[in-house]
Amino acid sequence: MHKEQLLATILASEKSSEIFVQKLNELNQNLSVSINSLSAEMREISKANWRILNHLETRKAEREYEGKMFHLVTTVMEDLEDLVSISSEFPEYALVRANAWNEMFVSLKFGLEKFAQMEDSRKYDRARKVFSDLENLIISLSECTTKKDVKALDKSLATHQLSLHKVANLKTTIKNEKSRLSTVNKKLEQHRKKKPRPPNLSGLDKSYQKDIDKANLWILECKDKVKHFWHYPKEIKELISESNTLLEANSKLHTKMRYHRKNRPWFSRPKRELWKKEWDEMEGEYNRKKSELNQIQNTIQRLSTENKIIYEREKNSISSSPHRKGMVTRWKKKQKSAEKDLQRLKNLEAQAEERKVELLSNHEIELEKHRKKSSELKKTIKEIGKNIEVAESNIKLEEVESKDALLESAHFLPSAYLAME
């Protein structure tokens, strides 16, 4: 009757179910901690086994070992008293816990023989009584319960404990992921502050074109000077050509006059007069051309002097003076120096452009690395956030599963646990 009333009370309202699950979770968590703690002690004792006893060096170590064993027996004895007190009303629950102790002893090979060598026989007697009471309790409870009910309760409690363990692990995972998320966020913030700055191109933005244009103009001027001192002025060359023409004409006229003089008539008056007339004409023309030639040669002489040119009047030829040759050499050197300066400026301009391209290229590479790293950190943050969401969703599912498992076996559980506020 009590069980039916309890089940009706639990299922009556959602609030009662939540209180029930909360209280039962607390009790089972405390029980789980107690059993896990004792299980750890038993594992420690079992691992030591007789090998530890054979290597104990002092009586103090032996007493510590015996104390741990006897503490375990005392804990089991106290738990058996609680199980006996509830076994009449909740035999299934008491049997599940008693079986848990027995299975633990069997798995760890923790038997009565371990107490046989103790000097204090009272401890051995108490241990024997505990093992006997546990065995008798299991036998008596097995007789008044069905295997189906015990198995169902054991499965429900195991499911509940597994869910609690999973929830604890998931909460640990969330805590670790949030810590990791905080670390990655800090890294991303620091990474953003380290974004590569654009390179300083102020020293490379200088324009060399103005200097290059000046150098080109200076080279052209040097070439003009070389040409000026290397080649004779056109006016002088034309005058030389004209004077040569006059010289040639006067030479022919002079030859003609000599021939005309040899053919001078002596007897015929008309012939003499005609010869005289012809002679006067030739002589006048010769003197006129000679005067014109003198004027031209004087002009050539003047121009040659002005242009530092040597003029040989007798040969009617010109040649460069040492000064003019020196000027050619000097301006050629200036031209060569100007060409070197021009090449140097072009090299500086090319080097500046190459350096600028290199700096911009390196900056682009660094930016790409920075963007890639930022993308990786953002991807990691997104993955961590997704992991946290999945873990929180799984916690809700595990809590629902744990609650359902306990509700299925609520009628097997002690009411005293549910009545605690």
C-alpha positions as a Markdown table, in Angstrom:
| # | Residue | x | y | z |
|---|---|---|---|---|
| 1 | Met | 0.0 | 0.0 | 0.0 |
| 2 | His | 2.8 | 2.3 | 0.9 |
| 3 | Lys | 4.5 | 1.7 | -2.4 |
| 4 | Glu | 1.4 | 2.5 | -4.4 |
| 5 | Gln | 0.8 | 5.7 | -2.5 |
| 6 | Leu | 4.5 | 6.6 | -3.0 |
| 7 | Leu | 4.2 | 6.0 | -6.7 |
| 8 | Ala | 1.0 | 8.0 | -7.0 |
| 9 | Thr | 2.6 | 10.9 | -5.1 |
| 10 | Ile | 5.6 | 10.8 | -7.4 |
| 11 | Leu | 3.6 | 10.7 | -10.5 |
| 12 | Ala | 1.0 | 13.2 | -9.2 |
| 13 | Ser | 2.9 | 16.4 | -10.1 |
| 14 | Glu | 6.0 | 17.5 | -12.0 |
| 15 | Lys | 7.2 | 19.3 | -8.9 |
| 16 | Ser | 7.2 | 16.2 | -6.8 |
| 17 | Ser | 9.1 | 14.3 | -9.5 |
| 18 | Glu | 11.8 | 17.0 | -9.6 |
| 19 | Ile | 12.1 | 17.0 | -5.8 |
| 20 | Phe | 12.3 | 13.2 | -5.9 |
| 21 | Val | 15.0 | 13.1 | -8.5 |
| 22 | Gln | 17.0 | 15.9 | -6.9 |
| 23 | Lys | 17.1 | 14.2 | -3.5 |
| 24 | Leu | 17.8 | 10.8 | -4.9 |
| 25 | Asn | 20.6 | 12.2 | -7.0 |
| 26 | Glu | 22.2 | 13.7 | -3.9 |
| 27 | Leu | 21.9 | 10.4 | -2.0 |
| 28 | Asn | 23.3 | 8.4 | -4.8 |
| 29 | Gln | 26.1 | 10.8 | -5.4 |
| 30 | Asn | 27.1 | 10.6 | -1.8 |
| 31 | Leu | 26.8 | 6.8 | -1.9 |
| 32 | Ser | 28.9 | 6.7 | -5.1 |
| 33 | Val | 31.6 | 8.9 | -3.5 |
| 34 | Ser | 31.7 | 6.6 | -0.5 |
| 35 | Ile | 31.8 | 3.4 | -2.5 |
| 36 | Asn | 34.4 | 4.8 | -4.9 |
| 37 | Ser | 36.6 | 6.0 | -2.0 |
| 38 | Leu | 36.3 | 2.6 | -0.3 |
| 39 | Ser | 36.9 | 0.8 | -3.7 |
| 40 | Ala | 40.1 | 2.8 | -4.1 |
| 41 | Glu | 41.3 | 1.7 | -0.7 |
| 42 | Met | 40.4 | -1.9 | -1.5 |
| 43 | Arg | 42.3 | -1.7 | -4.8 |
| 44 | Glu | 45.3 | -0.3 | -3.0 |
| 45 | Ile | 45.1 | -3.2 | -0.5 |
| 46 | Ser | 44.6 | -5.8 | -3.2 |
| 47 | Lys | 47.4 | -4.5 | -5.3 |
| 48 | Ala | 49.7 | -4.7 | -2.3 |
| 49 | Asn | 48.4 | -8.2 | -1.5 |
| 50 | Trp | 50.8 | -10.5 | 0.3 |
| 51 | Arg | 53.8 | -8.9 | -1.6 |
| 52 | Ile | 53.4 | -5.9 | 0.7 |
| 53 | Leu | 53.3 | -8.0 | 3.8 |
| 54 | Asn | 56.5 | -9.8 | 2.8 |
| 55 | His | 58.3 | -6.5 | 2.4 |
| 56 | Leu | 57.0 | -4.7 | 5.5 |
| 57 | Glu | 60.1 | -3.5 | 7.4 |
| 58 | Thr | 58.6 | -2.2 | 10.6 |
| 59 | Arg | 55.8 | -3.0 | 12.9 |
| 60 | Lys | 54.4 | 0.5 | 12.2 |
| 61 | Ala | 53.9 | -0.4 | 8.6 |
| 62 | Glu | 52.1 | -3.6 | 9.6 |
| 63 | Arg | 49.8 | -1.8 | 11.9 |
| 64 | Glu | 48.9 | 0.8 | 9.2 |
| 65 | Tyr | 48.1 | -2.0 | 6.8 |
| 66 | Glu | 46.0 | -3.8 | 9.3 |
| 67 | Gly | 44.3 | -0.5 | 10.2 |
| 68 | Lys | 43.2 | 0.1 | 6.6 |
| 69 | Met | 41.8 | -3.5 | 6.4 |
| 70 | Phe | 39.9 | -3.1 | 9.6 |
| 71 | His | 38.6 | 0.3 | 8.6 |
| 72 | Leu | 37.1 | -1.2 | 5.5 |
| 73 | Val | 35.5 | -4.0 | 7.6 |
| 74 | Thr | 34.0 | -1.4 | 10.0 |
| 75 | Thr | 32.6 | 0.6 | 7.0 |
| 76 | Val | 31.0 | -2.5 | 5.6 |
| 77 | Met | 29.6 | -3.4 | 9.0 |
| 78 | Glu | 28.0 | 0.1 | 9.4 |
| 79 | Asp | 26.5 | -0.1 | 5.9 |
| 80 | Leu | 25.1 | -3.6 | 6.6 |
| 81 | Glu | 23.2 | -2.2 | 9.6 |
| 82 | Asp | 21.6 | 0.4 | 7.4 |
| 83 | Leu | 20.7 | -2.3 | 4.8 |
| 84 | Val | 19.2 | -4.6 | 7.4 |
| 85 | Ser | 17.1 | -1.7 | 8.7 |
| 86 | Ile | 15.5 | -1.1 | 5.3 |
| 87 | Ser | 15.6 | -4.6 | 4.0 |
| 88 | Ser | 12.1 | -5.5 | 5.1 |
| 89 | Glu | 10.5 | -2.5 | 3.3 |
| 90 | Phe | 12.9 | -2.2 | 0.3 |
| 91 | Pro | 14.5 | -5.6 | -0.1 |
| 92 | Glu | 15.4 | -5.0 | -3.8 |
| 93 | Tyr | 17.4 | -1.8 | -3.0 |
| 94 | Ala | 19.1 | -3.5 | 0.0 |
| 95 | Leu | 20.0 | -6.6 | -2.1 |
| 96 | Val | 21.5 | -4.4 | -4.9 |
| 97 | Arg | 23.8 | -2.6 | -2.5 |
| 98 | Ala | 24.7 | -5.9 | -0.7 |
| 99 | Asn | 25.6 | -7.5 | -4.1 |
| 100 | Ala | 27.7 | -4.4 | -4.9 |
| 101 | Trp | 29.8 | -5.0 | -1.8 |
| 102 | Asn | 30.1 | -8.7 | -2.5 |
| 103 | Glu | 31.1 | -8.2 | -6.2 |
| 104 | Met | 33.7 | -5.7 | -5.1 |
| 105 | Phe | 35.3 | -8.2 | -2.6 |
| 106 | Val | 35.3 | -10.9 | -5.3 |
| 107 | Ser | 36.8 | -8.7 | -8.0 |
| 108 | Leu | 39.5 | -7.5 | -5.7 |
| 109 | Lys | 40.1 | -10.9 | -4.1 |
| 110 | Phe | 39.6 | -9.5 | -0.7 |
| 111 | Gly | 38.6 | -12.5 | 1.5 |
| 112 | Leu | 38.6 | -13.5 | 5.1 |
| 113 | Glu | 42.0 | -15.2 | 4.8 |
| 114 | Lys | 43.7 | -11.8 | 4.8 |
| 115 | Phe | 42.7 | -11.4 | 8.5 |
| 116 | Ala | 43.9 | -14.8 | 9.6 |
| 117 | Gln | 47.5 | -13.7 | 10.3 |
| 118 | Met | 46.5 | -10.7 | 12.5 |
| 119 | Glu | 47.6 | -11.0 | 16.1 |
| 120 | Asp | 44.4 | -9.6 | 17.5 |
| 121 | Ser | 41.8 | -12.4 | 17.2 |
| 122 | Arg | 39.0 | -10.0 | 17.8 |
| 123 | Lys | 39.6 | -8.3 | 14.5 |
| 124 | Tyr | 39.5 | -11.6 | 12.8 |
| 125 | Asp | 36.2 | -12.5 | 14.5 |
| 126 | Arg | 34.7 | -9.2 | 13.6 |
| 127 | Ala | 35.7 | -9.6 | 10.0 |
| 128 | Arg | 34.3 | -13.1 | 9.9 |
| 129 | Lys | 31.1 | -11.8 | 11.3 |
| 130 | Val | 30.9 | -9.1 | 8.6 |
| 131 | Phe | 31.5 | -11.5 | 5.8 |
| 132 | Ser | 29.0 | -13.9 | 7.3 |
| 133 | Asp | 26.3 | -11.2 | 7.8 |
| 134 | Leu | 26.8 | -10.0 | 4.2 |
| 135 | Glu | 26.4 | -13.5 | 2.9 |
| 136 | Asn | 23.3 | -14.2 | 5.0 |
| 137 | Leu | 21.7 | -10.9 | 4.1 |
| 138 | Ile | 22.2 | -11.7 | 0.4 |
| 139 | Ile | 20.7 | -15.1 | 0.8 |
| 140 | Ser | 17.7 | -13.9 | 2.8 |
| 141 | Leu | 17.0 | -11.0 | 0.4 |
| 142 | Ser | 17.3 | -13.3 | -2.6 |
| 143 | Glu | 14.5 | -15.4 | -1.2 |
| 144 | Cys | 12.1 | -12.6 | -0.8 |
| 145 | Thr | 12.8 | -10.8 | -4.1 |
| 146 | Thr | 12.5 | -11.7 | -7.7 |
| 147 | Lys | 15.6 | -11.6 | -9.9 |
| 148 | Lys | 13.6 | -9.5 | -12.4 |
| 149 | Asp | 12.9 | -6.7 | -10.0 |
| 150 | Val | 16.5 | -6.7 | -8.6 |
| 151 | Lys | 17.9 | -6.7 | -12.1 |
| 152 | Ala | 15.7 | -3.9 | -13.2 |
| 153 | Leu | 16.6 | -1.8 | -10.1 |
| 154 | Asp | 20.3 | -2.6 | -10.5 |
| 155 | Lys | 20.1 | -1.6 | -14.2 |
| 156 | Ser | 18.2 | 1.7 | -13.3 |
| 157 | Leu | 20.8 | 2.6 | -10.6 |
| 158 | Ala | 23.7 | 1.7 | -12.9 |
| 159 | Thr | 22.1 | 3.8 | -15.7 |
| 160 | His | 21.7 | 6.7 | -13.2 |
| 161 | Gln | 25.3 | 6.4 | -11.9 |
| 162 | Leu | 26.6 | 6.2 | -15.5 |
| 163 | Ser | 24.6 | 9.3 | -16.4 |
| 164 | Leu | 26.0 | 11.1 | -13.4 |
| 165 | His | 29.5 | 10.1 | -14.4 |
| 166 | Lys | 28.9 | 11.3 | -17.9 |
| 167 | Val | 27.4 | 14.6 | -16.7 |
| 168 | Ala | 30.5 | 15.1 | -14.5 |
| 169 | Asn | 32.8 | 14.4 | -17.4 |
| 170 | Leu | 30.8 | 16.7 | -19.7 |
| 171 | Lys | 30.9 | 19.5 | -17.1 |
| 172 | Thr | 34.7 | 19.0 | -16.8 |
| 173 | Thr | 34.9 | 19.1 | -20.6 |
| 174 | Ile | 32.9 | 22.4 | -20.7 |
| 175 | Lys | 35.1 | 23.9 | -18.1 |
| 176 | Asn | 38.2 | 22.9 | -20.0 |
| 177 | Glu | 36.8 | 24.1 | -23.3 |
| 178 | Lys | 35.8 | 27.5 | -21.8 |
| 179 | Ser | 39.3 | 27.9 | -20.4 |
| 180 | Arg | 40.6 | 26.9 | -23.8 |
| 181 | Leu | 38.2 | 29.4 | -25.4 |
| 182 | Ser | 39.4 | 32.2 | -23.2 |
| 183 | Thr | 43.0 | 31.4 | -24.0 |
| 184 | Val | 42.3 | 31.3 | -27.8 |
| 185 | Asn | 40.4 | 34.6 | -27.6 |
| 186 | Lys | 43.4 | 36.2 | -25.8 |
| 187 | Lys | 45.7 | 34.8 | -28.5 |
| 188 | Leu | 43.4 | 36.2 | -31.2 |
| 189 | Glu | 43.3 | 39.6 | -29.6 |
| 190 | Gln | 47.1 | 39.7 | -29.3 |
| 191 | His | 47.4 | 38.4 | -32.8 |
| 192 | Arg | 45.3 | 41.3 | -34.1 |
| 193 | Lys | 47.6 | 43.8 | -32.4 |
| 194 | Lys | 50.5 | 42.2 | -34.2 |
| 195 | Lys | 49.0 | 42.9 | -37.7 |
| 196 | Pro | 51.9 | 43.9 | -40.0 |
| 197 | Arg | 52.1 | 47.6 | -40.7 |
| 198 | Pro | 52.6 | 48.9 | -44.3 |
| 199 | Pro | 56.3 | 49.4 | -45.1 |
| 200 | Asn | 57.9 | 52.8 | -44.9 |
| 201 | Leu | 58.5 | 53.9 | -48.5 |
| 202 | Ser | 59.2 | 57.5 | -47.8 |
| 203 | Gly | 62.9 | 57.1 | -48.6 |
| 204 | Leu | 62.1 | 55.1 | -51.8 |
| 205 | Asp | 59.5 | 57.5 | -53.2 |
| 206 | Lys | 62.2 | 59.9 | -54.5 |
| 207 | Ser | 61.8 | 60.7 | -58.2 |
| 208 | Tyr | 65.0 | 60.4 | -60.2 |
| 209 | Gln | 63.4 | 61.5 | -63.5 |
| 210 | Lys | 64.2 | 65.2 | -63.0 |
| 211 | Asp | 67.9 | 64.4 | -62.4 |
| 212 | Ile | 67.9 | 61.9 | -65.3 |
| 213 | Asp | 66.4 | 64.6 | -67.6 |
| 214 | Lys | 69.2 | 67.0 | -66.5 |
| 215 | Ala | 71.8 | 64.4 | -67.2 |
| 216 | Asn | 70.4 | 63.8 | -70.7 |
| 217 | Leu | 70.5 | 67.5 | -71.5 |
| 218 | Trp | 74.0 | 67.8 | -70.2 |
| 219 | Ile | 75.1 | 64.8 | -72.4 |
| 220 | Leu | 73.5 | 66.4 | -75.4 |
| 221 | Glu | 75.4 | 69.7 | -74.7 |
| 222 | Cys | 78.7 | 67.8 | -74.4 |
| 223 | Lys | 78.0 | 66.1 | -77.7 |
| 224 | Asp | 77.3 | 69.4 | -79.3 |
| 225 | Lys | 80.6 | 70.8 | -77.9 |
| 226 | Val | 82.5 | 67.8 | -79.1 |
| 227 | Lys | 80.9 | 68.2 | -82.5 |
| 228 | His | 81.7 | 71.9 | -82.5 |
| 229 | Phe | 85.4 | 71.5 | -81.7 |
| 230 | Trp | 85.8 | 68.3 | -83.8 |
| 231 | His | 84.2 | 69.6 | -87.0 |
| 232 | Tyr | 85.1 | 72.9 | -88.8 |
| 233 | Pro | 82.5 | 75.6 | -89.0 |
| 234 | Lys | 80.4 | 75.3 | -92.2 |
| 235 | Glu | 81.0 | 78.9 | -93.1 |
| 236 | Ile | 84.8 | 78.4 | -93.2 |
| 237 | Lys | 84.4 | 75.2 | -95.2 |
| 238 | Glu | 82.3 | 77.0 | -97.8 |
| 239 | Leu | 84.8 | 79.9 | -98.0 |
| 240 | Ile | 87.7 | 77.4 | -98.5 |
| 241 | Ser | 85.7 | 75.7 | -101.3 |
| 242 | Glu | 85.0 | 79.1 | -102.9 |
| 243 | Ser | 88.7 | 80.2 | -102.6 |
| 244 | Asn | 89.8 | 76.9 | -104.1 |
| 245 | Thr | 87.5 | 77.6 | -107.0 |
| 246 | Leu | 89.0 | 81.1 | -107.5 |
| 247 | Leu | 92.5 | 79.8 | -107.2 |
| 248 | Glu | 91.8 | 77.2 | -109.9 |
| 249 | Ala | 90.2 | 79.8 | -112.1 |
| 250 | Asn | 93.1 | 82.3 | -111.6 |
| 251 | Ser | 95.6 | 79.5 | -112.3 |
| 252 | Lys | 93.9 | 78.7 | -115.6 |
| 253 | Leu | 93.6 | 82.4 | -116.4 |
| 254 | His | 97.3 | 82.9 | -115.6 |
| 255 | Thr | 98.2 | 80.1 | -117.9 |
| 256 | Lys | 96.1 | 81.6 | -120.6 |
| 257 | Met | 97.8 | 85.0 | -120.1 |
| 258 | Arg | 101.2 | 83.4 | -120.4 |
| 259 | Tyr | 100.2 | 81.8 | -123.7 |
| 260 | His | 98.7 | 85.0 | -124.8 |
| 261 | Arg | 101.9 | 86.9 | -124.0 |
| 262 | Lys | 103.9 | 84.5 | -126.1 |
| 263 | Asn | 101.6 | 85.1 | -129.1 |
| 264 | Arg | 102.0 | 88.9 | -129.0 |
| 265 | Pro | 102.1 | 90.4 | -132.6 |
| 266 | Trp | 104.9 | 92.8 | -133.4 |
| 267 | Phe | 104.3 | 94.1 | -136.9 |
| 268 | Ser | 100.6 | 94.4 | -137.5 |
| 269 | Arg | 99.1 | 97.4 | -135.8 |
| 270 | Pro | 95.5 | 96.1 | -135.8 |
| 271 | Lys | 96.6 | 92.8 | -134.4 |
| 272 | Arg | 98.6 | 94.5 | -131.7 |
| 273 | Glu | 95.6 | 96.6 | -130.7 |
| 274 | Leu | 93.4 | 93.5 | -130.6 |
| 275 | Trp | 96.0 | 91.6 | -128.5 |
| 276 | Lys | 96.3 | 94.6 | -126.1 |
| 277 | Lys | 92.5 | 94.6 | -125.7 |
| 278 | Glu | 92.4 | 91.0 | -124.9 |
| 279 | Trp | 95.3 | 91.2 | -122.6 |
| 280 | Asp | 93.7 | 94.1 | -120.6 |
| 281 | Glu | 90.5 | 92.1 | -120.3 |
| 282 | Met | 92.4 | 89.0 | -119.0 |
| 283 | Glu | 94.5 | 91.1 | -116.7 |
| 284 | Gly | 91.5 | 92.9 | -115.3 |
| 285 | Glu | 89.7 | 89.7 | -114.7 |
| 286 | Tyr | 92.7 | 88.2 | -113.0 |
| 287 | Asn | 93.2 | 91.1 | -110.7 |
| 288 | Arg | 89.5 | 91.2 | -109.9 |
| 289 | Lys | 89.5 | 87.5 | -109.0 |
| 290 | Lys | 92.7 | 87.9 | -107.0 |
| 291 | Ser | 91.2 | 90.7 | -105.0 |
| 292 | Glu | 88.1 | 88.6 | -104.4 |
| 293 | Leu | 90.4 | 85.7 | -103.3 |
| 294 | Asn | 92.3 | 88.0 | -100.9 |
| 295 | Gln | 89.0 | 89.1 | -99.3 |
| 296 | Ile | 87.9 | 85.5 | -99.0 |
| 297 | Gln | 91.2 | 84.4 | -97.5 |
| 298 | Asn | 91.2 | 87.3 | -95.1 |
| 299 | Thr | 87.7 | 86.3 | -93.9 |
| 300 | Ile | 88.9 | 82.7 | -93.5 |
| 301 | Gln | 91.9 | 84.0 | -91.5 |
| 302 | Arg | 89.6 | 86.0 | -89.3 |
| 303 | Leu | 87.2 | 83.1 | -88.7 |
| 304 | Ser | 90.0 | 80.7 | -88.2 |
| 305 | Thr | 91.5 | 82.9 | -85.5 |
| 306 | Glu | 88.1 | 83.2 | -83.8 |
| 307 | Asn | 87.6 | 79.5 | -83.8 |
| 308 | Lys | 91.1 | 78.5 | -82.8 |
| 309 | Ile | 91.8 | 77.0 | -86.3 |
| 310 | Ile | 95.2 | 77.0 | -88.0 |
| 311 | Tyr | 94.9 | 78.4 | -91.5 |
| 312 | Glu | 97.7 | 78.0 | -94.0 |
| 313 | Arg | 97.2 | 80.8 | -96.6 |
| 314 | Glu | 99.7 | 79.4 | -99.1 |
| 315 | Lys | 98.1 | 76.0 | -99.2 |
| 316 | Asn | 94.6 | 77.4 | -98.6 |
| 317 | Ser | 94.0 | 74.6 | -96.0 |
| 318 | Ile | 92.9 | 74.5 | -92.3 |
| 319 | Ser | 93.8 | 72.2 | -89.4 |
| 320 | Ser | 92.8 | 72.0 | -85.7 |
| 321 | Ser | 94.9 | 73.8 | -83.2 |
| 322 | Pro | 96.2 | 72.1 | -80.0 |
| 323 | His | 93.6 | 74.1 | -78.0 |
| 324 | Arg | 90.8 | 72.9 | -80.2 |
| 325 | Lys | 92.0 | 69.3 | -79.9 |
| 326 | Gly | 92.2 | 69.7 | -76.1 |
| 327 | Met | 88.7 | 71.0 | -76.1 |
| 328 | Val | 87.5 | 68.0 | -77.9 |
| 329 | Thr | 89.2 | 65.7 | -75.4 |
| 330 | Arg | 87.9 | 67.7 | -72.5 |
| 331 | Trp | 84.3 | 67.6 | -73.7 |
| 332 | Lys | 84.5 | 64.0 | -74.5 |
| 333 | Lys | 85.6 | 63.3 | -70.9 |
| 334 | Lys | 82.7 | 65.5 | -69.6 |
| 335 | Gln | 80.4 | 63.5 | -71.9 |
| 336 | Lys | 81.7 | 60.2 | -70.5 |
| 337 | Ser | 81.3 | 61.4 | -66.9 |
| 338 | Ala | 77.8 | 62.6 | -67.7 |
| 339 | Glu | 76.9 | 59.2 | -69.2 |
| 340 | Lys | 78.2 | 57.5 | -66.0 |
| 341 | Asp | 76.1 | 59.8 | -63.8 |
| 342 | Leu | 73.1 | 59.0 | -66.0 |
| 343 | Gln | 73.7 | 55.2 | -65.6 |
| 344 | Arg | 74.2 | 55.7 | -61.9 |
| 345 | Leu | 70.9 | 57.5 | -61.6 |
| 346 | Lys | 69.1 | 54.8 | -63.6 |
| 347 | Asn | 70.6 | 52.1 | -61.4 |
| 348 | Leu | 69.5 | 54.0 | -58.3 |
| 349 | Glu | 66.0 | 54.3 | -59.7 |
| 350 | Ala | 65.9 | 50.6 | -60.6 |
| 351 | Gln | 67.2 | 49.6 | -57.1 |
| 352 | Ala | 64.7 | 51.8 | -55.4 |
| 353 | Glu | 61.9 | 50.3 | -57.5 |
| 354 | Glu | 63.2 | 46.8 | -56.8 |
| 355 | Arg | 63.4 | 47.5 | -53.0 |
| 356 | Lys | 59.9 | 49.0 | -53.1 |
| 357 | Val | 58.5 | 45.9 | -54.9 |
| 358 | Glu | 60.4 | 43.6 | -52.4 |
| 359 | Leu | 59.0 | 45.5 | -49.3 |
| 360 | Leu | 55.5 | 45.4 | -50.7 |
| 361 | Ser | 55.8 | 41.8 | -51.6 |
| 362 | Asn | 57.1 | 40.8 | -48.1 |
| 363 | His | 54.4 | 42.9 | -46.5 |
| 364 | Glu | 51.8 | 41.1 | -48.6 |
| 365 | Ile | 53.3 | 37.7 | -47.5 |
| 366 | Glu | 53.2 | 38.7 | -43.9 |
| 367 | Leu | 49.6 | 39.9 | -44.2 |
| 368 | Glu | 48.6 | 36.6 | -45.8 |
| 369 | Lys | 50.3 | 34.7 | -42.9 |
| 370 | His | 48.5 | 37.0 | -40.4 |
| 371 | Arg | 45.1 | 36.4 | -42.2 |
| 372 | Lys | 45.7 | 32.7 | -42.2 |
| 373 | Lys | 46.6 | 32.6 | -38.5 |
| 374 | Ser | 43.5 | 34.7 | -37.7 |
| 375 | Ser | 41.4 | 32.4 | -39.7 |
| 376 | Glu | 42.8 | 29.4 | -37.9 |
| 377 | Leu | 42.1 | 31.0 | -34.5 |
| 378 | Lys | 38.6 | 32.0 | -35.5 |
| 379 | Lys | 38.0 | 28.4 | -36.7 |
| 380 | Thr | 39.3 | 27.1 | -33.4 |
| 381 | Ile | 37.0 | 29.4 | -31.5 |
| 382 | Lys | 34.0 | 28.3 | -33.6 |
| 383 | Glu | 34.9 | 24.6 | -33.0 |
| 384 | Ile | 35.2 | 25.2 | -29.2 |
| 385 | Gly | 31.9 | 26.9 | -29.1 |
| 386 | Lys | 30.3 | 24.0 | -31.0 |
| 387 | Asn | 31.9 | 21.6 | -28.6 |
| 388 | Ile | 30.5 | 23.5 | -25.6 |
| 389 | Glu | 27.0 | 23.5 | -27.2 |
| 390 | Val | 27.2 | 19.8 | -27.9 |
| 391 | Ala | 28.3 | 19.1 | -24.3 |
| 392 | Glu | 25.5 | 21.2 | -22.8 |
| 393 | Ser | 23.0 | 19.4 | -25.0 |
| 394 | Asn | 24.4 | 16.1 | -24.0 |
| 395 | Ile | 24.2 | 17.1 | -20.3 |
| 396 | Lys | 20.4 | 17.8 | -20.7 |
| 397 | Leu | 19.9 | 14.4 | -22.4 |
| 398 | Glu | 21.9 | 12.6 | -19.7 |
| 399 | Glu | 19.9 | 14.3 | -17.0 |
| 400 | Val | 16.6 | 13.4 | -18.6 |
| 401 | Glu | 17.8 | 9.8 | -19.0 |
| 402 | Ser | 18.9 | 9.7 | -15.4 |
| 403 | Lys | 15.6 | 11.1 | -14.2 |
| 404 | Asp | 13.7 | 8.6 | -16.3 |
| 405 | Ala | 15.8 | 5.7 | -15.0 |
| 406 | Leu | 15.0 | 6.6 | -11.4 |
| 407 | Leu | 11.3 | 7.2 | -12.0 |
| 408 | Glu | 11.0 | 3.7 | -13.5 |
| 409 | Ser | 12.3 | 2.2 | -10.2 |
| 410 | Ala | 10.9 | 4.7 | -7.8 |
| 411 | His | 8.8 | 2.1 | -6.0 |
| 412 | Phe | 11.9 | 0.1 | -5.1 |
| 413 | Leu | 13.6 | 3.1 | -3.3 |
| 414 | Pro | 13.4 | 4.0 | 0.4 |
| 415 | Ser | 10.8 | 6.7 | 1.2 |
| 416 | Ala | 13.0 | 8.2 | 3.9 |
| 417 | Tyr | 15.3 | 9.5 | 1.2 |
| 418 | Leu | 12.4 | 11.1 | -0.6 |
| 419 | Ala | 11.1 | 12.8 | 2.6 |
| 420 | Met | 14.3 | 14.7 | 3.2 |
| 421 | Glu | 14.1 | 18.4 | 2.4 |
